[in-house]
């Protein structure tokens, strides 16, 4: 039975939408062929008298791709139908998931011994504790030297990565 709260949706059907509903429902209810000049109010009364639910009316249109049938279903549901294929839904879900991921960290410096990027010191004095191996490595740095020169003097890529991450140095391409 059509609930009173849904009657307004039925009463707002256009004639082409009503015609599609009647054609679809007449398969399960052949007596609808005999009824002439049925308007939306008559359809509501017929469904009420025949104990036909809103769901049954909507399901009778489920396989009808005609725009009037789709429009009728949307009107009876009270919202638009998602017309995307399952594949389109999956692609959009994947795109949204990828877009929501955090951006990857910037690339680490190359470990190649032919790295010609220049090292720029960003601090005035050595930030490393005296007497440590890190302090000794810091003493190798000279502003303007290349990564290759630093590595050739005994520096390590690990030291460069650490100092980059802690904003003690920067690398620039020349």
Order of alpha helices (4+ residues) and beta strands (2+ residues): alpha-alpha-alpha-alpha-alpha-alpha-beta-alpha-alpha-alpha-beta
